[in-house]
């Protein structure tokens, strides 16, 4: 396969080569493709979690988020954190 880079892409790759970051334009294209593959993998994983979230909501496993519910959640988290810290401080080592 042959790939024709734009002048901006060539200049970008050339700067990376001159700076010692890459050795060749081909290496630049290979790295770009590796990053694309990783991004697509992450996208697929995100879409799966989105599907899981939608299924949870459809199954009634959701809660309404309001300012009050967020305050309650923050309070619960703080309380659990304080209890955990107290337990750590009072447990003999």
N, CA and C atoms as a LAMMPS dump frame, in Angstrom:
ITEM: TIMESTEP
0
ITEM: NUMBER OF ATOMS
279
ITEM: BOX BOUNDS ff ff ff
-5.0000000000000000e+02 5.0000000000000000e+02
-5.0000000000000000e+02 5.0000000000000000e+02
-5.0000000000000000e+02 5.0000000000000000e+02
ITEM: ATOMS id mol type element x y z
1 1 1 N 0.853 -1.167 0
2 1 2 C 0 0 0
3 1 3 C 0.9 1.231 0
4 2 1 N 0.534 2.186 -0.798
5 2 2 C 1.265 3.445 -0.806
6 2 3 C 0.389 4.522 -0.204
7 3 1 N 1.012 5.362 0.609
8 3 2 C 0.289 6.441 1.274
9 3 3 C 0.943 7.753 0.888
10 4 1 N 0.163 8.701 0.448
11 4 2 C 0.675 10.019 0.092
12 4 3 C 0.326 10.99 1.221
13 5 1 N 1.348 11.505 1.867
14 5 2 C 1.14 12.456 2.963
15 5 3 C 0.973 13.857 2.405
16 6 1 N 0.206 14.669 3.109
17 6 2 C 0.1 16.077 2.724
18 6 3 C 1.416 16.765 3.073
19 7 1 N 1.619 17.958 2.555
20 7 2 C 2.859 18.681 2.849
21 7 3 C 2.984 18.969 4.345
22 8 1 N 1.875 19.273 4.998
23 8 2 C 1.907 19.508 6.451
24 8 3 C 2.278 18.234 7.208
25 9 1 N 1.725 17.109 6.762
26 9 2 C 2.041 15.836 7.41
27 9 3 C 3.506 15.469 7.21
28 10 1 N 4.012 15.704 6.01
29 10 2 C 5.425 15.431 5.731
30 10 3 C 6.321 16.296 6.61
31 11 1 N 5.974 17.576 6.728
32 11 2 C 6.77 18.485 7.557
33 11 3 C 6.728 18.053 9.02
34 12 1 N 5.58 17.627 9.467
35 12 2 C 5.425 17.155 10.851
36 12 3 C 6.301 15.935 11.092
37 13 1 N 6.242 14.979 10.164
38 13 2 C 7.058 13.769 10.277
39 13 3 C 8.54 14.121 10.186
40 14 1 N 8.903 15.024 9.299
41 14 2 C 10.292 15.421 9.142
42 14 3 C 10.841 16.017 10.435
43 15 1 N 10.029 16.86 11.094
44 15 2 C 10.471 17.452 12.372
45 15 3 C 10.681 16.36 13.427
46 16 1 N 9.814 15.351 13.433
47 16 2 C 9.964 14.244 14.385
48 16 3 C 11.226 13.443 14.076
49 17 1 N 11.515 13.278 12.796
50 17 2 C 12.721 12.545 12.399
51 17 3 C 13.962 13.355 12.77
52 18 1 N 13.953 14.644 12.443
53 18 2 C 15.1 15.503 12.757
54 18 3 C 15.324 15.612 14.259
55 19 1 N 14.249 15.552 15.012
56 19 2 C 14.349 15.635 16.47
57 19 3 C 14.708 14.306 17.12
58 20 1 N 14.829 13.259 16.324
59 20 2 C 15.199 11.959 16.857
60 20 3 C 14.038 11.151 17.412
61 21 1 N 12.846 11.674 17.28
62 21 2 C 11.661 10.969 17.795
63 21 3 C 11.328 9.756 16.952
64 22 1 N 11.479 9.891 15.64
65 22 2 C 11.215 8.809 14.69
66 22 3 C 12.406 8.682 13.748
67 23 1 N 12.481 7.529 13.056
68 23 2 C 13.59 7.322 12.114
69 23 3 C 13.188 7.562 10.664
70 24 1 N 11.924 7.225 10.33
71 24 2 C 11.487 7.33 8.93
72 24 3 C 10.04 7.8 8.866
73 25 1 N 9.643 8.228 7.655
74 25 2 C 8.239 8.588 7.452
75 25 3 C 7.353 7.36 7.633
76 26 1 N 7.844 6.211 7.224
77 26 2 C 7.073 4.975 7.389
78 26 3 C 6.799 4.721 8.866
79 27 1 N 7.803 4.97 9.709
80 27 2 C 7.605 4.796 11.145
81 27 3 C 6.523 5.752 11.659
82 28 1 N 6.486 6.953 11.094
83 28 2 C 5.454 7.919 11.488
84 28 3 C 4.062 7.392 11.133
85 29 1 N 3.936 6.827 9.934
86 29 2 C 2.644 6.276 9.501
87 29 3 C 2.272 5.07 10.36
88 30 1 N 3.25 4.217 10.667
89 30 2 C 2.976 3.054 11.514
90 30 3 C 2.521 3.473 12.903
91 31 1 N 3.158 4.499 13.46
92 31 2 C 2.741 4.977 14.789
93 31 3 C 1.345 5.576 14.738
94 32 1 N 1.073 6.326 13.673
95 32 2 C -0.27 6.911 13.526
96 32 3 C -1.327 5.813 13.457
97 33 1 N -1.044 4.753 12.712
98 33 2 C -1.993 3.643 12.61
99 33 3 C -2.155 2.928 13.944
100 34 1 N -1.061 2.771 14.683
101 34 2 C -1.147 2.121 16
102 34 3 C -2.018 2.947 16.933
103 35 1 N -1.864 4.257 16.882
104 35 2 C -2.693 5.135 17.716
105 35 3 C -4.158 5.066 17.299
106 36 1 N -4.399 4.977 15.999
107 36 2 C -5.764 4.86 15.49
108 36 3 C -6.389 3.554 15.966
109 37 1 N -5.638 2.467 15.871
110 37 2 C -6.146 1.171 16.335
111 37 3 C -6.501 1.242 17.814
112 38 1 N -5.616 1.836 18.632
113 38 2 C -5.88 1.966 20.071
114 38 3 C -7.124 2.81 20.326
115 39 1 N -7.259 3.912 19.59
116 39 2 C -8.437 4.771 19.762
117 39 3 C -9.712 4.024 19.409
118 40 1 N -9.673 3.24 18.356
119 40 2 C -10.853 2.468 17.968
120 40 3 C -11.179 1.394 19.008
121 41 1 N -10.14 0.772 19.602
122 41 2 C -10.361 -0.216 20.662
123 41 3 C -11.04 0.448 21.853
124 42 1 N -10.534 1.634 22.236
125 42 2 C -11.139 2.357 23.361
126 42 3 C -12.569 2.768 23.034
127 43 1 N -12.805 3.159 21.79
128 43 2 C -14.162 3.544 21.363
129 43 3 C -15.109 2.356 21.482
130 44 1 N -14.65 1.184 21.03
131 44 2 C -15.48 -0.022 21.106
132 44 3 C -15.789 -0.367 22.557
133 45 1 N -14.784 -0.263 23.437
134 45 2 C -15.006 -0.533 24.865
135 45 3 C -16.012 0.453 25.446
136 46 1 N -15.881 1.729 25.067
137 46 2 C -16.819 2.736 25.56
138 46 3 C -18.236 2.429 25.102
139 47 1 N -18.379 2.053 23.838
140 47 2 C -19.717 1.741 23.322
141 47 3 C -20.323 0.555 24.054
142 48 1 N -19.493 -0.428 24.428
143 48 2 C -20.01 -1.559 25.204
144 48 3 C -20.492 -1.094 26.579
145 49 1 N -19.722 -0.222 27.236
146 49 2 C -20.162 0.26 28.549
147 49 3 C -21.405 1.131 28.405
148 50 1 N -21.496 1.844 27.301
149 50 2 C -22.7 2.643 27.053
150 50 3 C -23.908 1.724 26.887
151 51 1 N -23.728 0.636 26.163
152 51 2 C -24.814 -0.344 26.017
153 51 3 C -25.206 -0.921 27.373
154 52 1 N -24.205 -1.239 28.209
155 52 2 C -24.473 -1.754 29.556
156 52 3 C -25.252 -0.733 30.377
157 53 1 N -24.862 0.536 30.274
158 53 2 C -25.543 1.594 31.023
159 53 3 C -26.995 1.73 30.568
160 54 1 N -27.188 1.689 29.269
161 54 2 C -28.563 1.792 28.744
162 54 3 C -29.411 0.621 29.221
163 55 1 N -28.811 -0.568 29.252
164 55 2 C -29.539 -1.748 29.715
165 55 3 C -29.884 -1.617 31.198
166 56 1 N -28.954 -1.067 31.992
167 56 2 C -29.219 -0.863 33.418
168 56 3 C -30.362 0.118 33.62
169 57 1 N -30.352 1.185 32.856
170 57 2 C -31.42 2.185 32.959
171 57 3 C -32.751 1.556 32.564
172 58 1 N -32.745 0.809 31.462
173 58 2 C -33.976 0.161 31.007
174 58 3 C -34.476 -0.851 32.034
175 59 1 N -33.548 -1.446 32.79
176 59 2 C -33.922 -2.428 33.813
177 59 3 C -34.262 -1.795 35.15
178 60 1 N -34.32 -0.47 35.19
179 60 2 C -34.693 0.216 36.421
180 60 3 C -33.562 0.367 37.425
181 61 1 N -32.329 0.167 36.978
182 61 2 C -31.189 0.258 37.883
183 61 3 C -30.546 1.651 37.836
184 62 1 N -31.353 2.673 37.817
185 62 2 C -30.8 4.019 37.751
186 62 3 C -31.34 4.853 38.909
187 63 1 N -30.719 5.974 39.104
188 63 2 C -31.24 6.89 40.112
189 63 3 C -31.267 8.297 39.539
190 64 1 N -32.192 9.082 40.003
191 64 2 C -32.314 10.458 39.549
192 64 3 C -31.244 11.281 40.246
193 65 1 N -30.51 12.045 39.473
194 65 2 C -29.453 12.885 40.022
195 65 3 C -29.996 14.304 40.181
196 66 1 N -29.982 14.766 41.415
197 66 2 C -30.38 16.139 41.719
198 66 3 C -29.29 16.754 42.58
199 67 1 N -29.386 18.029 42.828
200 67 2 C -28.412 18.668 43.712
201 67 3 C -28.465 18.034 45.1
202 68 1 N -29.651 17.74 45.554
203 68 2 C -29.8 17.131 46.88
204 68 3 C -29.207 15.725 46.913
205 69 1 N -29.467 14.922 45.883
206 69 2 C -28.91 13.565 45.877
207 69 3 C -27.386 13.61 45.793
208 70 1 N -26.828 14.594 45.096
209 70 2 C -25.371 14.741 45.021
210 70 3 C -24.801 15.141 46.379
211 71 1 N -25.5 16.013 47.087
212 71 2 C -25.062 16.394 48.44
213 71 3 C -25.075 15.174 49.365
214 72 1 N -26.144 14.38 49.262
215 72 2 C -26.241 13.165 50.085
216 72 3 C -25.11 12.185 49.755
217 73 1 N -24.847 12.01 48.487
218 73 2 C -23.771 11.116 48.076
219 73 3 C -22.426 11.621 48.597
220 74 1 N -22.173 12.915 48.459
221 74 2 C -20.917 13.489 48.949
222 74 3 C -20.798 13.282 50.455
223 75 1 N -21.899 13.465 51.166
224 75 2 C -21.89 13.27 52.608
225 75 3 C -21.587 11.82 52.964
226 76 1 N -22.191 10.881 52.24
227 76 2 C -21.942 9.459 52.486
228 76 3 C -20.476 9.103 52.224
229 77 1 N -19.926 9.629 51.142
230 77 2 C -18.526 9.346 50.801
231 77 3 C -17.596 9.909 51.88
232 78 1 N -17.873 11.134 52.318
233 78 2 C -17.05 11.732 53.372
234 78 3 C -17.126 10.915 54.657
235 79 1 N -18.321 10.476 54.994
236 79 2 C -18.504 9.696 56.22
237 79 3 C -17.756 8.373 56.147
238 80 1 N -17.868 7.698 55.012
239 80 2 C -17.12 6.44 54.843
240 80 3 C -15.622 6.68 54.914
241 81 1 N -15.153 7.769 54.327
242 81 2 C -13.736 8.102 54.363
243 81 3 C -13.259 8.383 55.778
244 82 1 N -14.059 9.121 56.527
245 82 2 C -13.697 9.416 57.921
246 82 3 C -13.651 8.141 58.758
247 83 1 N -14.635 7.266 58.556
248 83 2 C -14.672 6.006 59.303
249 83 3 C -13.46 5.143 58.955
250 84 1 N -13.107 5.107 57.702
251 84 2 C -11.944 4.32 57.275
252 84 3 C -10.653 4.88 57.861
253 85 1 N -10.519 6.2 57.842
254 85 2 C -9.334 6.842 58.412
255 85 3 C -9.247 6.579 59.91
256 86 1 N -10.369 6.701 60.585
257 86 2 C -10.393 6.444 62.027
258 86 3 C -9.992 5.006 62.323
259 87 1 N -10.496 4.072 61.53
260 87 2 C -10.157 2.661 61.715
261 87 3 C -8.658 2.45 61.496
262 88 1 N -8.079 3.087 60.516
263 88 2 C -6.648 2.956 60.247
264 88 3 C -5.825 3.545 61.399
265 89 1 N -6.291 4.674 61.933
266 89 2 C -5.533 5.352 62.989
267 89 3 C -5.614 4.622 64.321
268 90 1 N -6.7 3.894 64.536
269 90 2 C -6.889 3.241 65.846
270 90 3 C -6.529 1.759 65.824
271 91 1 N -6.207 1.229 64.655
272 91 2 C -5.814 -0.183 64.572
273 91 3 C -4.339 -0.32 64.93
274 92 1 N -4.032 -1.165 65.912
275 92 2 C -2.623 -1.352 66.26
276 92 3 C -1.87 -2.017 65.12
277 93 1 N -0.607 -1.648 65.028
278 93 2 C 0.202 -2.213 63.912
279 93 3 C 1.172 -3.203 64.4
